[in-house]
């Protein structure tokens, strides 16, 4: 049968959905045909309703599947409602939003099914049963409707990664994605994460699987790794079948946590692959030994999630108990071995003060990452941080329904003064870091910060987008003068140290 997959990724970075490529591969392995509508304006003009209808009427799928995160769910819902207006093809919604709040998604008339959790086996079974015209209301991981009544089925055991076929890269028109990403290709060597950060889904997903499968944490086997040889084979497959690949990015939450696995990977990567790579690392799973191993294998950038420079915020709000000393030591190890470092931070957290946000700014000025990226906290439903935000009456639910990313704005309301500070920070965050830095640009950026903080809110809304243009001109002059500083680069939420900005 034919299965049409739809991936809304609007007003966002070019995205690669690992769930879709695995599901498509499993479906194709069992004789089904798949097609993807990838909705991202950076790759192609977004199709209007007529174009979506034309694609569906020409392709004639027997099942349509959506994969959506919370911020993109509004688009999935709108498109699904439109589709139901001209045809009665069964529609299933999966992805992290459907997994977290399946009871909300299944209430929508446009969705016939909801896929909860990892869906490779469930979607295959659903497609097979639809094709055979047999019962579809008792499939593990699938919520369904039976004469208007919701049937909520438990999840099944997690799939064995070794039994999954190679990802179906071509469904994404992968060469086009490689070119759009400047030759950078994202990979993952594992699934699952052992940590319980309040802003993340992992702890909720683990609890659902434990409850519904009757497994202990140990027996659940939530954290699974692909065999190193399998990863190397996949890399070689990509290099043989696609052009212009310049860098691999390993986006695992736990890439450096198992030192034995990491060393095996680094040894085999060094022998087989001659292209540099980028990797995530946890602050408490990084040291001189790991840094040396990564550098020797060809790692050029190591990325760390800091989230906040306030130890209170990390400990009490985020449940990330690492200390600032831990963070400083990790960055020192990376710099000692000439690894370019990248830091991820966020602000706009519930109960976070202006002074605590500035602690994040000051920490960045101390550790001096090669680059850093910032975002505004977003309260994903069913996470502990969502409950903290909801209990504190911080969430503007009307705004939350329409906010499609967490880089540009916040759906939390802190009052007019703090909201304005968050908005200024979002546009000019590197200027604040420069102001606290130990270099000759600090006085200039101190003046600039004082200027923008005097701008009234109504005027700020009209001129805030000009900051990026202004930053480019200032950076050009500073680089000519040989003055080190951070400058906004690549997008509106990434800054790079000028000595790396070639």
C-alpha positions in Angstrom: 0.0 0.0 0.0 1.0 3.6 -0.3 1.7 5.7 2.8 2.1 9.5 2.6 4.1 11.1 5.4 3.9 14.8 6.2 6.5 16.6 8.2 5.7 20.2 9.2 8.9 22.0 10.0 7.8 25.6 9.3 9.7 28.8 10.3 12.4 26.5 11.6 15.9 25.3 10.7 16.2 22.6 8.0 15.3 19.5 9.9 16.0 15.8 9.6 13.4 13.6 11.2 14.9 10.3 12.4 11.5 8.8 13.1 10.3 9.3 9.6 13.4 7.8 7.9 13.2 4.7 10.1 9.4 4.2 9.6 9.7 4.7 5.9 12.6 2.1 5.7 10.5 -0.4 7.7 7.5 0.1 5.5 9.5 -0.2 2.3 11.2 -3.4 3.6 7.8 -5.0 3.9 6.7 -4.0 0.4 4.9 -0.7 1.0 5.5 2.5 -0.9 6.2 5.8 0.8 6.3 9.5 -0.1 7.1 12.6 2.0 5.8 16.2 2.0 8.6 18.0 3.9 7.3 21.4 4.9 10.2 23.8 5.3 10.4 27.1 3.4 14.2 27.0 3.4 14.2 23.9 1.2 11.3 24.8 -1.1 8.3 27.0 -1.4 5.6 25.8 1.0 2.7 24.1 -0.9 -0.7 25.7 -0.6 -3.9 23.7 -0.1 -4.4 23.1 -3.8 -0.9 21.7 -4.1 -1.4 19.4 -1.1 -4.7 18.2 -2.6 -3.1 17.6 -6.0 -0.3 15.5 -4.4 -2.7 13.4 -2.5 -5.1 12.8 -5.5 -2.2 11.9 -7.7 -0.3 9.7 -5.2 -3.5 8.0 -3.9 -2.2 6.9 -0.5 -4.2 4.5 1.7 -2.7 6.0 4.9 -1.4 9.5 5.7 0.9 10.0 8.7 2.0 13.2 10.4 5.1 13.6 12.7 5.0 16.8 14.7 6.6 18.4 17.7 4.5 20.6 19.9 5.4 23.9 18.2 4.5 22.4 14.8 1.4 20.6 15.8 -0.8 23.7 14.8 0.3 23.1 11.2 -0.3 19.4 11.3 -3.8 20.0 12.7 -4.6 22.6 10.1 -3.4 20.4 7.2 -5.2 17.3 8.5 -8.5 19.2 8.8 -8.1 20.4 5.2 -7.4 16.8 4.0 -10.4 15.4 5.7 -12.5 18.0 3.9 -11.9 16.4 0.5 -11.2 12.8 1.3 -11.6 10.1 3.9 -8.1 8.6 3.9 -7.1 7.4 7.4 -4.8 9.8 9.1 -2.4 9.0 12.0 -0.5 11.5 14.0 2.8 10.6 15.7 5.9 12.4 17.0 6.7 13.8 20.4 3.5 15.9 20.8 1.2 12.9 20.1 3.3 10.8 22.4 3.0 13.3 25.3 -0.7 14.2 24.9 -2.4 11.5 22.9 -5.7 12.1 24.6 -5.8 15.7 23.2 -4.7 14.7 19.6 -7.2 11.8 19.3 -10.1 14.1 20.2 -9.6 15.9 16.9 -12.0 14.6 14.2 -9.3 14.8 11.5 -7.1 12.2 13.3 -8.2 8.6 13.1 -5.2 7.2 15.0 -2.4 8.4 17.2 0.9 6.7 17.4 2.5 6.8 20.9 6.2 6.3 21.4 8.7 4.7 18.9 6.5 3.8 16.0 8.3 1.6 13.5 6.5 -1.6 14.4 3.2 0.0 15.2 2.9 1.9 11.9 3.9 -1.2 10.0 1.1 -3.2 11.8 -1.4 -0.4 11.2 -0.6 -0.2 7.5 -0.8 -4.0 7.1 -4.2 -4.1 8.9 -5.6 -1.3 6.9 -4.5 -3.0 3.7 -6.0 -6.3 4.8 -9.2 -4.5 6.0 -9.0 -6.1 9.5 -9.3 -4.6 12.9 -7.1 -1.6 13.6 -8.3 -0.8 17.1 -6.1 -3.2 19.1 -2.6 -2.3 17.9 0.1 -1.7 20.6 1.3 2.0 20.6 -1.8 3.0 18.6 -4.8 5.0 19.9 -7.8 4.5 17.7 -11.5 5.3 17.5 -14.2 2.6 17.6 -17.7 3.9 16.8 -16.7 7.2 18.4 -15.1 5.7 21.4 -11.4 6.2 22.0 -9.4 3.0 22.4 -6.1 3.6 24.1 -3.7 0.7 23.6 -0.5 0.3 25.7 2.9 0.7 24.1 4.9 -2.4 23.2 8.5 -3.1 24.2 11.1 -0.9 22.6 12.5 -2.0 19.3 16.0 -3.6 19.0 18.0 -1.1 16.9 20.0 -4.0 15.4 16.8 -5.3 13.8 15.9 -2.0 12.1 16.8 -1.5 8.4 19.1 1.3 7.2 17.3 4.6 7.3 15.5 5.7 4.1 17.5 8.9 3.4 16.1 9.3 -0.1 12.5 10.0 1.2 13.9 13.4 2.3 15.5 14.2 -1.1 18.7 13.9 0.9 21.1 15.5 -1.6 19.1 18.7 -1.5 19.2 18.7 2.3 23.0 18.2 2.3 23.4 21.1 0.0 21.1 23.3 2.1 23.0 22.4 5.2 26.4 23.3 3.6 27.5 19.6 3.6 26.7 18.9 7.2 24.9 15.6 7.9 23.2 14.6 11.2 23.5 11.1 12.7 22.6 9.4 15.9 24.5 6.5 17.4 21.9 5.8 20.1 18.4 6.3 21.5 17.4 7.3 25.0 18.9 9.3 27.8 19.4 8.5 31.5 18.9 12.0 32.8 15.7 13.6 34.1 16.0 17.3 33.0 12.7 18.9 33.7 12.4 20.6 30.3 12.8 17.3 28.4 10.4 14.5 27.5 12.6 11.6 28.4 11.4 11.1 32.0 7.8 11.1 30.9 8.4 8.7 28.1 10.3 6.3 30.4 7.5 6.3 32.9 4.9 5.5 30.2 6.9 2.6 28.9 7.6 1.3 32.4 3.9 1.5 33.4 2.5 0.1 30.2 5.0 -2.7 29.6 5.4 -3.6 33.3 9.2 -3.3 33.0 11.7 -2.0 35.5 14.1 0.7 34.4 16.8 -1.8 33.8 14.6 -4.3 31.9 13.1 -1.5 29.8 16.4 -1.1 27.9 15.5 2.5 27.1 19.1 3.5 26.3 20.2 1.6 23.2 23.2 2.1 21.0 23.9 1.1 17.4 26.9 -1.1 17.0 29.9 1.0 16.0 30.5 -1.1 12.9 26.9 -0.4 11.8 27.5 3.4 12.2 30.7 3.3 10.2 29.0 1.3 7.5 26.2 3.9 7.4 28.7 6.7 7.1 30.5 4.9 4.2 27.1 4.4 2.5 26.4 8.1 2.7 29.8 9.0 1.3 29.4 6.6 -1.5 25.8 7.7 -2.5 25.8 11.4 -1.8 28.0 14.3 -2.8 29.4 17.4 -1.0 29.4 15.9 2.5 31.9 17.9 4.6 31.0 17.2 8.2 29.1 14.6 10.3 27.2 15.8 13.4 26.4 13.2 16.1 23.4 14.5 17.9 23.1 11.9 20.6 22.2 13.1 24.1 24.8 10.6 25.5 27.5 10.4 22.9 30.4 10.7 25.4 28.9 9.0 28.4 30.2 5.4 27.7 34.0 5.8 27.4 34.5 2.3 26.1 32.0 2.8 23.3 33.4 6.3 22.6 37.0 4.9 22.3 35.9 2.1 20.0 34.0 4.6 17.8 36.9 7.1 17.7 39.4 4.3 16.7 37.2 3.0 13.9 36.2 6.4 12.7 39.8 7.5 12.4 40.7 4.4 10.4 37.7 4.5 8.0 36.5 8.1 7.7 38.6 11.2 6.6 35.9 13.8 7.2 35.7 15.9 10.4 32.8 15.5 12.8 30.9 17.4 15.5 29.6 15.7 18.7 27.4 16.4 21.7 28.9 15.9 25.2 27.6 16.0 28.7 29.5 18.2 31.1 29.9 15.4 33.6 30.9 12.9 30.9 33.9 14.8 29.5 37.5 14.9 30.5 41.1 15.1 29.1 41.0 11.5 28.1 37.8 11.9 26.1 38.9 15.2 24.6 42.2 13.7 23.4 40.4 10.7 21.9 37.8 12.9 20.1 40.4 15.3 18.7 42.6 12.4 17.5 39.6 10.9 15.6 38.8 14.1 13.7 36.3 15.9 16.0 36.4 19.6 15.3 33.5 20.9 17.5 32.3 19.6 20.8 28.9 20.9 21.9 27.7 21.2 25.5 24.3 21.9 27.0 24.7 24.4 29.8 21.2 25.8 29.8 21.8 28.3 32.6 24.8 29.9 34.4 22.8 30.0 37.6 23.4 26.9 39.8 20.1 27.5 41.6 18.2 27.5 38.3 19.9 24.3 37.1 19.5 22.6 40.5 15.9 23.6 41.4 14.2 24.3 38.1 16.0 22.2 35.5 17.3 19.3 37.7 20.7 19.6 36.2 23.0 19.4 39.3 26.3 20.1 37.6 28.3 23.0 39.1 29.9 26.0 37.3 33.2 24.5 38.3 32.2 21.3 36.4 31.4 23.4 33.4 34.7 25.4 33.5 36.7 22.1 33.8 35.0 20.6 30.8 35.7 23.6 28.6 39.3 23.7 29.8 39.7 20.1 28.8 38.3 20.8 25.3 40.4 23.9 24.8 43.5 22.1 26.0 43.1 19.7 23.2 42.2 22.4 20.6 38.6 21.4 20.3 36.3 24.2 19.1 33.6 24.4 21.7 29.9 25.2 21.4 27.6 26.1 24.3 23.8 25.9 24.4 22.0 28.2 26.8 18.4 29.3 27.4 16.7 32.0 29.3 13.1 33.0 30.1 12.7 30.2 32.6 10.0 30.2 35.4 11.2 31.9 38.6 14.4 33.1 36.8 15.5 36.6 37.8 17.3 39.1 35.6 20.4 38.6 37.8 20.3 34.9 37.2 20.1 35.4 33.5 23.1 37.6 33.7 24.9 34.7 35.6 24.5 32.8 32.3 26.0 35.7 30.4 28.9 36.0 32.8 29.6 32.2 32.7 29.9 32.4 28.9 32.4 35.2 29.2 34.5 33.0 31.6 34.5 29.8 29.6 34.9 31.5 26.2 33.3 29.0 23.9 34.1 29.2 20.2 30.4 29.7 19.6 27.2 29.6 21.5 23.5 29.3 20.7 20.7 30.6 22.8 17.0 29.9 22.9 14.0 30.9 25.0 12.6 28.3 27.3 9.5 26.5 26.0 7.2 24.5 28.3 6.6 21.3 26.4 3.4 19.6 27.7 3.8 16.7 30.3 7.3 17.8 31.2 8.1 18.7 34.8 9.1 22.2 33.7 5.6 22.6 32.1 4.0 21.8 35.4 6.3 24.3 37.2 5.3 27.0 34.6 1.6 26.1 34.8 1.5 26.1 38.6 3.2 29.5 38.7 0.7 30.9 36.2 3.5 31.9 33.8 2.1 30.4 30.6 0.1 32.4 28.1 -1.8 29.5 26.5 -3.2 31.6 23.6 0.3 32.6 22.6 1.5 29.0 23.1 -1.0 27.7 20.5 0.5 29.9 17.8 4.2 30.0 18.7 6.0 27.8 16.1 9.5 28.0 17.5 11.4 28.8 20.7 14.1 31.0 19.2 12.1 34.2 18.5 9.7 34.7 21.3 8.3 33.3 24.6 4.9 32.0 25.6 5.6 32.8 29.2 4.5 36.0 30.7 6.7 37.6 33.3 5.2 41.1 33.3 6.0 44.0 31.0 9.4 44.9 32.3 10.9 41.4 32.3 9.2 40.5 29.0 11.0 43.5 27.4 14.3 42.4 28.9 13.8 38.9 27.4 13.1 40.4 24.0 16.2 42.6 24.1 18.3 39.7 25.2 16.9 37.5 22.5 18.1 40.0 19.8 21.3 41.2 21.3 22.5 38.3 23.5 26.1 38.3 22.3 26.4 42.0 23.1 25.7 41.2 26.7 28.4 38.5 26.7 30.8 41.0 25.1 30.0 43.5 27.7 31.2 41.2 30.4 34.2 39.8 28.5 37.8 40.5 29.4 38.7 42.2 26.1 38.9 45.7 24.6 35.4 45.5 23.1 33.6 45.5 26.5 33.3 49.3 26.7 31.8 49.6 23.3 29.2 46.9 24.0 28.5 48.4 27.4 27.5 51.6 25.7 25.4 49.7 23.1 23.5 47.8 25.9 22.8 51.0 27.7 21.4 52.4 24.5 19.0 49.6 23.7 17.9 49.4 27.4 16.7 53.0 27.1 14.6 52.3 24.0 10.8 52.3 24.9 9.0 49.0 24.3 6.8 50.4 21.4 9.9 51.6 19.6 11.9 48.5 20.4 9.3 46.3 18.6 9.8 48.4 15.4 13.6 48.3 15.4 14.6 45.1 17.1 15.2 43.2 13.9 17.8 45.9 13.0 20.2 44.5 15.7 21.5 41.8 13.4 22.4 44.3 10.7 24.0 46.6 13.2 26.0 43.7 14.6 27.4 42.9 11.2 28.7 46.4 10.7 30.2 46.6 14.2 31.8 43.3 13.8 33.4 44.2 10.5 35.0 47.3 12.1 36.2 45.4 15.2 37.7 42.6 13.1 39.6 45.1 11.0 41.0 46.5 14.3 41.9 43.1 15.5 39.5 43.2 18.5 38.2 39.9 19.7 34.4 39.7 20.2 31.3 37.5 19.6 29.3 38.3 16.5 25.9 37.0 15.4 26.4 34.4 12.7 24.5 31.9 10.5 21.1 32.8 12.1 19.6 35.1 14.7 20.4 32.8 17.6 24.0 31.8 17.2 27.2 33.8 18.0 30.7 33.0 17.0 34.0 34.2 18.4 35.6 36.6 15.9 38.8 34.6 15.7 36.8 31.7 14.4 34.6 33.8 12.0 36.6 33.6 8.8 
